[in-house]
Amino acid sequence: MYTARFFSTTLGRAALISIAAMAALNVAVLTQQLGPAPQAAAYTAVAASEAA
């Protein structure tokens, strides 16, 4: 379906750029979601140990 001939056209290059942009945004969102989780877990563990 997609060949080198397709990707040499303007539409093909736009498709590649679009795919790359979507992949980059997915990485950015996943990085944001994975970043705060360990800090929240550490805070909960500290709060639980202080309460005991």
N, C-alpha and C positions, 0 to 999 in steps of 0.2 A: 504494500500500500504506500508506504513512504520510502522513496528511493533517493539516491544522491541527486538525481535530476530535480526532484521536488524541493530538496533543501537548498538548491542553488537558485531558486526563484525568490522573489521578494516575499511572497507569501510563506514560503518554507523558512526563510530566515526569521520572519516575524513569529512563526510558530515556535522555533527554537528559543528565541528570546523570551517568549511567553512561558514556555516550559521551565526555562532557567529561573525566571522571576518567581514562578509559583513554588519551585523547589526551595529557593532562597527564603521566601516568606514562611514556608513550612518549617524550615530549620530555625528561623528567628522565633517563631511562636513556640516551638518545642523547647528551645533554650530558655525562654521566659517561664514556661510552665515547670521545667525541671529545676530551675535555679532556686526559687523560694522554698521548695518542699523540705530540704534538709534543715534549713534555718528554723522553720516552724516546728519541725519535729524536735530539734535540739531545745528550743524554747519550752516546749511542752514537757520535755523530760526534766529540765531544770525546775520548772514550776512545780512539778509533781514531787520532786525530791525535797524542795523547800517546804512544801505543805506537810510532808510526813514527819 
